[in-house]
Amino acid sequence: MTGTAPAPPPLTVLLRRYEDAGTPLACEPVPRGLLNRGWRLTTTEGRFFLKQYIAADTAAPGVIARQHYATRRLAQLGLPVAAPLPDGGGATVTEAHGNGYALFPWIEGRHREGTDLSPAQSRRLGSLLGRVHTGLARVQPPSGVGRHASAHPDRTHAHIDQLLALVRGHRPYDAFDALAEHRLLERRALLRQYAHRRPPAAEGPVTGWVHGDFHPLNLLYRGDEPAAIVDWDRLGVLPRAEEAVRAAAIFFVHPVTGRLDLRKVRGYARAYRRCARVAAAEVAAAVHRVWWERLNDFWMLHWRYQRRDRRSDPLFPAASALAVWWTQEYEAVLAAFTC
């Protein structure tokens, strides 16, 4: 991880806005999170999660207000959602020193990878995401019809060339660089082989409000059951079934081999389709689009070599292996999501 430690938040300024927050006793940074910053705050009244909004595309007041409205309404529907606490005036965002902050109740729990979930828990995970999508459709304004273009291989080839130059020029050239070079060359060959399978733009009534970043680090478990869905920074209107496929590709990927646990995927996908009332054909189209997206995506290498940010490095081996394995096992993956 690059950069310096974040400056401590202005606790005195923030807490005086909340009638029942108490006096601060301890404030510890929460290390996980790629977009914004967070602290575990202990006061005389209990424990809280304090969030600082810093990412340019998620820190706009209107964007934050939309997130907070959606999470409060979903919590009212009975979904396990971490909703912000209102201050004395009813506001859920406090401006201090040029930054926006929000206070949440501290939720005890732990993150669980899909490899740690039983088949029954995997089905409940699919049901949960389906309930999130149907709940968002109830509490958010109509999403309308969207059009989403797929990645063009010509642009991807140009990006691969740029990244290869950076990888080969990196010093000292290490094992990660060797893997990155291998995967980039491998991906270039696959894109040439499968360019004819580029999906058309997604158009029609397939979009809806989605969490936008549904993965293990944004879901807390207490025991065997989900306790809270957190980090709604990417809330937006996107093809809903694609979120279900992307989530499965993160939850159920083996951290070493990059293969999906198709048995768990099958149960998860069936439960999702039932709860979200999504047809198998819509999910099949989503599988194809997310597969193509994975073939064309190098955001982890972009972070490492262009942004000089290595926080996503541990994710790269499995994610890069998955794109290759998924291509080889395309029909089996499709069947797991749709049968």
Secondary structure, 3 states (H helix, E strand, C coil): CCCCCCCCCCHHHHHCCCCCCCCEEEEEECCCCCCCEEEEEEECCEEEEEEEECCCCCCCHHHHHHHHHHHHHHHHCCCCECCCCCCCCCCCCEEECCEEEEEEECCCCECCCHHHCCHHHHHHHHHHHHHHHHHHHHHCCCCCCEEECCCCHHHHHHHHHHHHHHHHHCCCCCHHHHHHHHHHHHHHHHHHHHHHHCCCCEEECCEEEECCCCCHHHEEEECCEEEEECCCCCCEEEEHHHHHHHHHHHHCECCCCCCECHHHHHHHHHHHHHHHCCCHHHHHHHHHHHHHHHHHCCHHHHHHHHCCCCCCHHHHHHHHHHHHHHHHCHHHHHHHHHC
